[in-house]
Amino acid sequence: MSTTTIVVNGRGIRARTGQTILEAALAARIVIPHDCATGQCNTCRVRVYDGTVDDRGTQLGDSVLACRSTILGEAVIEYDEVPGEERRVGAVLSIEDLTADIVQVVMGLETRLLYLPGQYVKVEFRGFPARDYSPTLRLDGSADLTEIVLQIRREERGVVSTALGLGISAGHPVKVRGPFGSAYHRLGTKRLVLVSTGVGFAPIWAIARASRLREPGRALTVIAGARHAHNLYMRPALDWLSSQGATVMLTCSGADDTPGVLAGRPTLHLPRLTPTDTIVACGAPGMVASVELLAAAGGATCYSDPFLPARAPASLRDRLLGFFRR
């Protein structure tokens, strides 16, 4: 392998061709935010401003995944500075059913954990394996600075989710590590389009609330969907967003004739995307891959957080993106 020079956030470093961007940066003690390092989580997405890299199928707009993309020669690379990974301990404060399938879990931490709206954390309930969840707000928009509010879907065979309210109840000790992820709120002037399915609404609600409070004049469209109408738990949050001038849509892909609920998947109701749009998609991997494809076709800037199964193979996201790009 030959050596070359790349510039990462303004700092020139020596690197070997064939190295991944993440490997080269870490070797130079530049810690690009990352989590899985297998191409699933999007945490290490960086922008390539000059030069070329082998993106290995991970390119979205001008960004690539640092953990997969390899260095071909000189390049100029930039990543967003975000809160560093930290660890906190705490306990469950409350568990409340939002629907028959979705539960809200509120945890109290000893000290505040800094994260950006839309990022995710790893939560370990004592005696159970760690899982990735996106901190959010209660549907009325409230959350204490030392609280972590989660919206979790109970999976039929879920080791953790089926224990909520049973083996896991108020007072249960927890450990939290993070934050991770690149699908977070960024200030801007472009129209912001937020799309979710199921509990993918958790990070979308956090981003939407932050946008309305920090940039009330920014055009905002929020589309939230579910397979079954009884899981459209996000109505109170959408009502508030609508009262604040946002364009909101509820969708249901199953049979439903509820007034105000649009038939079909969220992607059927996306506005036409252009280079003047920023879009964030969170939820089912198939939906996320479809949104990424539509964003790429319209030249929109896209950030995503596919909610993958706990033991999904590392190549699942790549297979999904390959399918939707055919």
MIZA-350149 format. One record per residue (C-alpha): x, y, z. Coordinates in nm, 3 decimals. Last residue first. Layout:
BEGIN
      xx      yy      zz
       X       Y       Z
...
***
This chain:
BEGIN
      xx      yy      zz
  -3.255  -0.147  -0.874
  -3.184   0.117  -0.608
  -3.450  -0.016  -0.368
  -3.293  -0.362  -0.363
  -2.938  -0.234  -0.319
  -3.045  -0.013  -0.030
  -3.205  -0.313   0.139
  -2.902  -0.532   0.080
  -2.669  -0.262   0.216
  -2.886  -0.221   0.527
  -2.885  -0.594   0.591
  -2.508  -0.640   0.546
  -2.419  -0.632   0.914
  -2.667  -0.906   0.994
  -2.961  -0.795   1.211
  -2.938  -0.912   1.570
  -3.126  -0.633   1.747
  -3.356  -0.579   1.449
  -3.279  -0.260   1.254
  -3.448   0.075   1.313
  -3.310   0.264   1.014
  -3.181   0.607   1.117
  -3.146   0.847   0.826
  -3.004   1.177   0.710
  -3.080   1.312   0.363
  -2.978   1.626   0.172
  -3.208   1.658  -0.129
  -3.089   1.608  -0.488
  -3.432   1.494  -0.603
  -3.324   1.142  -0.705
  -3.103   1.113  -0.397
  -3.393   1.211  -0.172
  -3.620   0.956  -0.338
  -3.361   0.680  -0.290
  -3.298   0.776   0.072
  -3.673   0.780   0.132
  -3.706   0.427  -0.008
  -3.416   0.302   0.208
  -3.578   0.452   0.517
  -3.913   0.291   0.437
  -3.751  -0.050   0.391
  -3.547  -0.011   0.711
  -3.857   0.064   0.923
  -3.808   0.375   1.137
  -3.638   0.712   1.097
  -3.613   0.939   0.791
  -3.463   1.290   0.799
  -3.492   1.519   0.497
  -3.321   1.848   0.413
  -3.472   2.026   0.115
  -3.341   2.296  -0.124
  -3.187   2.032  -0.353
  -3.542   1.916  -0.434
  -3.792   1.667  -0.293
  -4.147   1.643  -0.426
  -4.368   1.621  -0.119
  -4.382   1.281   0.049
  -4.728   1.128   0.064
  -4.665   0.785  -0.086
  -4.344   0.758   0.118
  -4.548   0.763   0.438
  -4.713   0.429   0.352
  -5.073   0.402   0.246
  -5.403   0.561   0.339
  -5.407   0.908   0.493
  -5.547   0.956   0.844
  -5.752   1.272   0.904
  -6.079   1.088   0.944
  -6.026   0.722   1.038
  -6.100   0.491   0.743
  -5.837   0.229   0.809
  -5.706  -0.086   0.641
  -5.331  -0.110   0.689
  -5.062   0.127   0.558
  -5.170   0.407   0.790
  -5.061   0.767   0.746
  -5.068   1.078   0.962
  -4.962   1.404   0.801
  -4.827   1.733   0.941
  -4.741   2.069   0.783
  -4.584   2.280   1.059
  -4.733   2.616   1.162
  -4.702   2.595   1.539
  -5.057   2.465   1.583
  -4.965   2.182   1.346
  -4.667   2.093   1.562
  -4.890   2.082   1.870
  -5.143   1.857   1.695
  -4.859   1.635   1.576
  -4.745   1.582   1.935
  -5.097   1.498   2.050
  -5.145   1.258   1.752
  -4.828   1.051   1.809
  -4.998   0.732   1.926
  -5.085   0.618   1.575
  -5.052   0.258   1.693
  -5.429   0.194   1.687
  -5.425   0.272   1.314
  -5.212  -0.030   1.226
  -4.910  -0.024   0.996
  -4.796   0.310   1.131
  -4.708   0.646   0.982
  -4.573   0.987   1.071
  -4.511   1.261   0.811
  -4.371   1.592   0.939
  -4.320   1.894   0.712
  -4.134   2.202   0.837
  -4.062   2.536   0.671
  -3.828   2.732   0.901
  -3.974   3.038   1.073
  -3.981   2.882   1.419
  -3.605   2.810   1.420
  -3.505   2.709   1.775
  -3.845   2.615   1.922
  -4.001   2.470   1.608
  -3.679   2.293   1.511
  -3.625   2.144   1.855
  -3.979   2.006   1.861
  -3.937   1.855   1.515
  -3.603   1.692   1.604
  -3.733   1.534   1.927
  -4.054   1.425   1.755
  -3.853   1.265   1.471
  -3.631   1.083   1.722
  -3.935   0.914   1.882
  -4.141   0.888   1.560
  -3.928   0.592   1.457
  -4.157   0.429   1.710
  -4.383   0.329   1.421
  -4.287   0.478   1.084
  -4.117   0.812   1.043
  -4.057   1.100   0.802
  -3.924   1.450   0.872
  -3.896   1.711   0.595
  -3.703   2.028   0.683
  -3.723   2.308   0.424
  -3.378   2.461   0.390
  -3.278   2.744   0.624
  -3.065   2.551   0.866
  -2.998   2.439   1.221
  -2.915   2.069   1.245
  -3.133   1.827   1.435
  -3.004   1.471   1.446
  -2.985   1.178   1.206
  -2.609   1.122   1.248
  -2.612   0.855   1.519
  -2.457   0.797   1.860
  -2.485   0.943   2.212
  -2.389   0.742   2.405
  -2.406   0.500   2.695
  -2.688   0.444   2.943
  -2.691   0.204   3.239
  -3.015   0.112   3.412
  -3.135   0.004   3.757
  -3.505  -0.099   3.791
  -3.685   0.142   4.025
  -4.010   0.139   3.829
  -4.050  -0.188   3.639
  -3.849  -0.435   3.431
  -3.930  -0.801   3.490
  -4.297  -0.716   3.424
  -4.377  -0.362   3.308
  -4.123  -0.390   3.027
  -4.015  -0.753   3.007
  -4.160  -0.806   2.656
  -3.943  -0.519   2.528
  -3.616  -0.660   2.658
  -3.599  -1.015   2.522
  -3.819  -0.929   2.225
  -4.000  -1.231   2.089
  -4.338  -1.065   2.030
  -4.183  -0.721   1.998
  -4.313  -0.451   2.230
  -4.249  -0.117   2.059
  -4.051   0.131   2.265
  -4.092   0.506   2.312
  -3.813   0.635   2.536
  -3.778   0.935   2.768
  -3.436   0.991   2.925
  -3.453   1.221   3.226
  -3.177   1.436   3.375
  -3.276   1.745   3.175
  -3.643   1.690   3.262
  -3.875   1.602   2.976
  -4.191   1.772   2.846
  -4.320   1.807   2.490
  -4.680   1.702   2.558
  -4.611   1.373   2.381
  -4.332   1.303   2.627
  -3.997   1.384   2.478
  -3.739   1.175   2.292
  -3.433   0.962   2.354
  -3.369   0.718   2.068
  -3.310   0.357   2.170
  -3.035   0.101   2.105
  -3.042  -0.214   2.319
  -2.813  -0.355   2.589
  -2.879  -0.712   2.704
  -3.085  -0.769   3.018
  -2.996  -0.830   3.383
  -2.984  -0.461   3.470
  -3.157  -0.259   3.196
  -2.886  -0.165   2.948
  -2.957   0.134   2.725
  -2.743   0.228   2.426
  -2.814   0.579   2.306
  -2.966   0.742   1.997
  -2.940   1.083   1.830
  -3.249   1.267   1.706
  -3.224   1.573   1.930
  -2.852   1.617   2.008
  -2.705   1.450   2.313
  -2.569   1.551   2.655
  -2.631   1.307   2.941
  -2.746   1.480   3.260
  -2.640   1.345   3.598
  -2.774   1.068   3.823
  -3.009   0.960   3.546
  -3.388   0.918   3.569
  -3.555   0.687   3.320
  -3.894   0.728   3.154
  -4.031   0.437   2.951
  -4.323   0.487   2.713
  -4.479   0.168   2.577
  -4.605   0.070   2.234
  -4.805  -0.240   2.139
  -5.136  -0.201   2.326
  -5.095   0.174   2.288
  -4.915   0.445   2.489
  -4.863   0.206   2.780
  -4.674   0.371   3.065
  -4.352   0.275   3.242
  -4.213   0.506   3.511
  -3.897   0.615   3.689
  -3.654   0.351   3.565
  -3.315   0.390   3.727
  -2.985   0.566   3.676
  -2.632   0.523   3.552
  -2.447   0.732   3.295
  -2.177   0.673   3.039
  -2.028   0.915   2.788
  -1.966   0.933   2.413
  -1.870   1.280   2.297
  -2.123   1.548   2.211
  -2.110   1.626   1.837
  -1.856   1.783   1.600
  -1.982   1.721   1.250
  -1.745   1.550   1.007
  -1.523   1.686   0.732
  -1.300   1.523   0.472
  -1.051   1.660   0.220
  -0.892   1.391   0.004
  -0.552   1.280  -0.129
  -0.550   0.925  -0.257
  -0.766   0.612  -0.275
  -0.881   0.595   0.088
  -1.147   0.342   0.179
  -1.513   0.395   0.266
  -1.660   0.142   0.511
  -1.610   0.289   0.859
  -1.610   0.647   0.728
  -1.959   0.615   0.584
  -2.002   0.852   0.291
  -2.138   1.204   0.238
  -2.161   1.430  -0.070
  -2.512   1.314  -0.159
  -2.556   0.973   0.002
  -2.258   0.747  -0.065
  -2.245   0.410   0.114
  -2.194   0.175  -0.182
  -1.830   0.101  -0.119
  -1.746   0.474  -0.089
  -1.408   0.427  -0.257
  -1.260   0.769  -0.191
  -1.200   1.066  -0.414
  -1.048   1.410  -0.377
  -1.225   1.716  -0.242
  -1.521   1.792  -0.018
  -1.593   1.443   0.116
  -1.855   1.464   0.391
  -1.863   1.221   0.686
  -2.111   0.957   0.812
  -1.965   0.784   1.119
  -2.292   0.749   1.313
  -2.474   0.593   1.016
  -2.572   0.289   1.229
  -2.544  -0.008   0.996
  -2.211   0.021   0.815
  -2.008  -0.221   1.028
  -1.823   0.022   1.257
  -2.110  -0.022   1.511
  -2.062   0.307   1.697
  -1.878   0.599   1.544
  -1.796   0.966   1.604
  -1.468   1.049   1.423
  -1.201   1.039   1.692
  -0.887   1.193   1.551
  -0.597   1.020   1.724
  -0.397   0.981   1.401
  -0.461   0.604   1.400
  -0.827   0.688   1.469
  -0.843   0.901   1.155
  -0.681   0.639   0.932
  -0.905   0.360   1.062
  -1.219   0.573   1.021
  -1.130   0.674   0.664
  -1.086   0.307   0.579
  -0.739   0.205   0.478
  -0.689   0.100   0.117
  -0.439   0.377   0.051
  -0.240   0.434   0.367
  -0.281   0.753   0.565
  -0.078   1.052   0.671
  -0.271   1.331   0.843
  -0.360   1.692   0.761
  -0.592   1.862   1.009
  -0.871   2.090   0.882
  -1.159   1.868   0.986
  -0.983   1.566   0.835
  -0.729   1.640   0.562
  -0.586   1.340   0.380
  -0.225   1.275   0.288
  -0.097   0.972   0.100
   0.083   0.646   0.159
   0.119   0.352  -0.077
   0.000   0.000   0.000
***
